[in-house]
Amino acid sequence: MQAAEVLEALQKYKVELATILGRFTRTRERISIDSQDNYRLRTITTELVDLLRDHVPGSAQHIRLVTNSYNDGISNFYNSSSYASVEEIRGVVCAVITRIERNPTLFTVATGSIESGTDQRRLLDALDELVLRFHAVAVQLRSRHAERPTLDVNDEYDVQDLMHALLRLHFNDVRPEEWVPSYAGSASRTDFLLPEIDTVIEIKKTRSGLNAKSVGEQLIIDIAKYKKHPQCRRLVCFVYDPEGRVANPAGIESDLNTGDHGIEVRVSILPKASA
């Protein structure tokens, strides 16, 4: 898209967001967004993120502002966007419009995109390595000098805590428990969001009662849920299965990793029985 086309699209979003603000209703208890506008705002947020990422160089900061404003806005009992969050998103749109108008050479400079892609590739490779080596780290932690206390990975919270620490090796921005837009009538949270690579991480640990069928069903629900997150272009599902409770992990991985989900999905059930 040329600068004029991007500006035209942004101006339309600016007007539409102003219209949404004008339709908020006030009661004694709260200021409420129209239900249709609440749904539309989620779509606008996703479209804005795609527009900025795909067509406006150097817009990572504005993307973070848009997604943070949206996520903060729905972090309430009603799971509906706040007036302030819509104002903030509109403010970001206005700022991007001003930036483009003040810098007419912005779209003629081709530097940065190759480096950005290379950096994302490096971070994705690092994430893959963390998932693959997680069990080896968990096993090594059991062996400490003079039998000092360590972290025993016994449940899902232990897996999350250890993964959180490992993610800090490679990622500057690790956000635990990020809000996800409403799915099936209720809001929920991600385990981790990595804004640098637009990736959500969902972690599970197998246990008694969580068999292969249950794992597969939960992952299908997770995929449908997280694809609605405006900054999730990739979902990494890590199922930690040290006892080998999932009989056919490769089958579940193959079924879910090759599907057309609208986002990139990577399911890893580890360690494998042969590991």
C-alpha positions as CSV (number, residue, x, y, z in Angstrom):
1,M,0.0,0.0,0.0
2,Q,1.1,3.5,-0.7
3,A,1.2,6.3,1.9
4,A,-2.1,7.8,0.6
5,E,-3.9,4.4,0.8
6,V,-2.6,3.9,4.4
7,L,-3.7,7.4,5.4
8,E,-7.1,6.9,3.9
9,A,-7.6,3.6,5.8
10,L,-6.4,5.2,9.1
11,Q,-8.7,8.2,8.6
12,K,-11.7,5.8,8.3
13,Y,-10.7,4.0,11.5
14,K,-10.4,7.4,13.2
15,V,-13.9,8.4,12.2
16,E,-15.4,5.0,13.1
17,L,-13.7,5.0,16.5
18,A,-15.1,8.5,17.2
19,T,-18.6,7.2,16.2
20,I,-18.2,4.3,18.7
21,L,-17.3,6.7,21.4
22,G,-20.4,8.7,20.7
23,R,-22.6,5.6,21.2
24,F,-21.4,4.8,24.7
25,T,-24.3,5.0,27.2
26,R,-24.1,6.2,30.7
27,T,-25.9,4.8,33.7
28,R,-25.6,5.4,37.4
29,E,-23.1,2.5,37.7
30,R,-21.0,2.7,34.6
31,I,-20.4,3.9,31.0
32,S,-21.2,1.0,28.6
33,I,-20.2,0.3,25.0
34,D,-22.9,-0.9,22.6
35,S,-22.7,-4.7,22.2
36,Q,-22.2,-4.5,18.5
37,D,-19.5,-1.9,18.9
38,N,-17.8,-4.1,21.4
39,Y,-17.5,-6.8,18.8
40,R,-16.5,-4.4,16.1
41,L,-13.8,-2.9,18.2
42,R,-12.1,-6.2,18.5
43,T,-12.1,-6.5,14.7
44,I,-10.8,-2.9,14.3
45,T,-8.0,-3.7,16.7
46,T,-6.9,-6.8,14.8
47,E,-7.2,-4.9,11.4
48,L,-5.1,-2.0,12.8
49,V,-2.4,-4.3,14.1
50,D,-2.2,-6.0,10.6
51,L,-2.2,-2.7,8.8
52,L,0.6,-1.2,10.9
53,R,2.7,-4.4,10.9
54,D,2.3,-5.0,7.1
55,H,2.4,-1.5,5.7
56,V,3.9,1.1,8.2
57,P,7.6,0.7,8.8
58,G,8.8,1.1,12.4
59,S,5.4,0.8,13.9
60,A,6.1,-1.8,16.7
61,Q,5.6,0.8,19.4
62,H,2.2,1.8,18.0
63,I,1.2,-1.8,17.7
64,R,2.0,-2.4,21.4
65,L,0.0,0.7,22.3
66,V,-3.1,-0.5,20.4
67,T,-3.0,-4.0,21.8
68,N,-2.2,-2.9,25.3
69,S,-5.1,-0.4,25.2
70,Y,-7.5,-3.0,24.0
71,N,-6.4,-5.7,26.5
72,D,-6.5,-3.2,29.4
73,G,-10.0,-2.0,28.3
74,I,-11.6,-5.5,28.5
75,S,-9.9,-6.4,31.8
76,N,-13.1,-5.8,33.8
77,F,-16.0,-7.7,35.3
78,Y,-18.2,-7.1,32.2
79,N,-15.5,-8.1,29.7
80,S,-16.4,-5.1,27.5
81,S,-14.2,-2.4,26.2
82,S,-13.9,0.8,28.3
83,Y,-14.4,4.3,27.0
84,A,-10.8,5.2,27.9
85,S,-9.5,2.2,25.9
86,V,-11.3,3.3,22.8
87,E,-10.1,6.9,23.3
88,E,-6.5,5.6,23.6
89,I,-6.8,3.5,20.4
90,R,-8.1,6.5,18.5
91,G,-5.2,8.5,19.9
92,V,-2.7,6.0,18.6
93,V,-4.4,6.2,15.1
94,C,-4.1,10.0,15.2
95,A,-0.5,9.7,16.2
96,V,0.3,7.4,13.3
97,I,-1.5,9.7,10.8
98,T,0.6,12.6,12.1
99,R,3.8,10.6,11.8
100,I,3.1,9.6,8.2
101,E,2.1,13.2,7.2
102,R,5.3,14.6,8.8
103,N,7.6,12.0,7.2
104,P,6.8,11.6,3.5
105,T,9.9,9.5,2.9
106,L,8.8,6.9,5.5
107,F,7.5,4.5,2.8
108,T,10.5,4.9,0.5
109,V,13.0,3.7,3.1
110,A,13.5,-0.1,2.8
111,T,15.8,-0.6,5.7
112,G,14.8,-2.5,8.8
113,S,12.5,-5.1,7.4
114,I,15.2,-7.7,6.8
115,E,16.8,-7.2,10.2
116,S,13.4,-7.4,11.8
117,G,12.6,-10.7,10.0
118,T,16.0,-12.1,11.0
119,D,15.5,-11.1,14.6
120,Q,12.1,-12.7,14.7
121,R,13.5,-15.9,13.2
122,R,16.2,-15.9,15.9
123,L,13.7,-15.5,18.7
124,L,11.4,-18.2,17.2
125,D,14.3,-20.6,17.0
126,A,15.2,-19.8,20.7
127,L,11.6,-20.5,21.7
128,D,11.7,-23.9,19.9
129,E,14.9,-24.8,21.7
130,L,13.4,-23.9,25.1
131,V,10.5,-26.2,24.5
132,L,12.7,-29.0,23.2
133,R,15.1,-28.8,26.1
134,F,12.6,-28.1,28.9
135,H,12.6,-31.7,30.2
136,A,16.4,-31.8,30.3
137,V,16.5,-28.6,32.4
138,A,13.8,-30.0,34.7
139,V,15.7,-33.2,35.2
140,Q,19.0,-31.3,35.8
141,L,17.4,-29.2,38.5
142,R,16.8,-32.3,40.6
143,S,20.5,-32.7,41.1
144,R,21.9,-30.1,43.4
145,H,25.1,-29.9,45.5
146,A,24.6,-31.3,49.0
147,E,21.0,-32.1,48.2
148,R,19.9,-28.5,48.5
149,P,16.3,-27.6,47.8
150,T,15.3,-27.3,44.2
151,L,12.3,-26.8,41.9
152,D,10.4,-30.1,41.5
153,V,8.2,-29.9,38.4
154,N,5.1,-31.6,39.8
155,D,2.2,-29.6,38.4
156,E,1.2,-27.1,35.7
157,Y,2.2,-24.1,37.9
158,D,5.7,-25.5,38.3
159,V,5.9,-25.9,34.5
160,Q,4.8,-22.2,34.1
161,D,7.3,-20.9,36.6
162,L,10.2,-22.7,35.1
163,M,9.2,-21.7,31.6
164,H,8.8,-18.1,32.7
165,A,12.4,-18.1,34.0
166,L,13.7,-19.7,30.8
167,L,11.9,-17.2,28.5
168,R,13.7,-14.4,30.3
169,L,16.9,-15.7,28.7
170,H,15.8,-14.5,25.2
171,F,12.8,-12.2,25.5
172,N,12.8,-8.7,27.0
173,D,9.0,-8.6,27.2
174,V,7.3,-11.6,28.7
175,R,3.7,-11.0,29.8
176,P,2.1,-13.7,32.0
177,E,-1.7,-14.0,32.3
178,E,-2.6,-11.7,29.4
179,W,-6.4,-11.1,28.9
180,V,-8.1,-12.9,26.0
181,P,-11.3,-11.6,24.4
182,S,-14.5,-13.4,25.3
183,Y,-14.9,-16.9,24.0
184,A,-18.1,-18.9,24.6
185,G,-19.4,-16.2,27.0
186,S,-16.4,-15.9,29.3
187,A,-13.1,-14.2,29.4
188,S,-9.8,-15.9,30.2
189,R,-6.1,-15.4,30.3
190,T,-3.2,-16.7,28.3
191,D,-0.2,-18.3,30.1
192,F,2.3,-16.0,28.3
193,L,2.3,-13.4,25.6
194,L,5.5,-12.6,23.7
195,P,4.8,-9.3,21.9
196,E,8.2,-9.3,20.2
197,I,7.1,-12.2,18.0
198,D,3.3,-11.9,18.4
199,T,3.2,-15.3,20.0
200,V,1.0,-16.7,22.8
201,I,2.2,-19.7,24.8
202,E,-0.2,-22.1,26.3
203,I,1.2,-24.6,28.8
204,K,-0.3,-27.9,30.1
205,K,1.0,-30.7,32.2
206,T,-0.6,-34.2,31.9
207,R,-1.9,-35.8,35.0
208,S,-4.3,-38.5,36.1
209,G,-7.6,-37.9,34.2
210,L,-6.0,-35.7,31.5
211,N,-5.6,-38.3,28.8
212,A,-4.9,-37.9,25.1
213,K,-8.5,-37.3,24.2
214,S,-8.9,-34.6,26.9
215,V,-5.6,-32.9,25.8
216,G,-6.7,-32.8,22.2
217,E,-10.1,-31.4,23.1
218,Q,-8.6,-28.7,25.3
219,L,-6.1,-27.7,22.6
220,I,-8.9,-27.3,20.0
221,I,-10.7,-25.0,22.4
222,D,-7.5,-23.1,23.1
223,I,-6.8,-22.5,19.4
224,A,-10.4,-21.2,18.9
225,K,-10.0,-18.9,21.9
226,Y,-6.5,-17.5,21.3
227,K,-7.1,-16.7,17.6
228,K,-9.3,-13.9,18.8
229,H,-6.5,-12.2,20.6
230,P,-5.5,-9.1,18.5
231,Q,-1.7,-9.7,19.0
232,C,-1.7,-13.5,18.6
233,R,-0.4,-14.5,15.1
234,R,1.1,-17.6,16.5
235,L,0.1,-20.0,19.2
236,V,2.6,-22.3,20.8
237,C,1.0,-25.1,22.9
238,F,3.5,-26.9,25.1
239,V,2.2,-30.1,26.8
240,Y,4.6,-31.4,29.3
241,D,4.2,-35.2,29.6
242,P,7.1,-36.6,31.7
243,E,5.1,-39.7,32.6
244,G,4.2,-40.5,29.0
245,R,0.4,-40.4,29.6
246,V,-0.3,-39.4,26.0
247,A,-0.1,-42.6,24.0
248,N,0.2,-41.1,20.5
249,P,1.6,-37.5,20.9
250,A,2.8,-37.4,17.3
251,G,-0.8,-38.0,16.1
252,I,-2.2,-35.1,18.1
253,E,0.6,-32.8,17.0
254,S,0.1,-33.8,13.3
255,D,-3.6,-33.2,13.4
256,L,-3.4,-29.8,15.1
257,N,-0.2,-28.4,13.5
258,T,-1.5,-29.0,9.9
259,G,-5.0,-27.5,10.3
260,D,-6.2,-24.2,8.9
261,H,-6.8,-22.3,12.1
262,G,-6.4,-18.7,10.9
263,I,-3.2,-18.4,13.0
264,E,0.0,-20.4,13.0
265,V,-0.2,-23.2,15.6
266,R,2.6,-25.2,17.0
267,V,1.7,-28.1,19.4
268,S,4.6,-29.9,21.1
269,I,3.9,-32.9,23.5
270,L,7.2,-33.6,25.2
271,P,9.2,-35.6,26.2
272,K,8.5,-38.3,23.7
273,A,8.6,-41.9,25.1
274,S,11.9,-42.5,23.2
275,A,13.5,-39.4,24.7
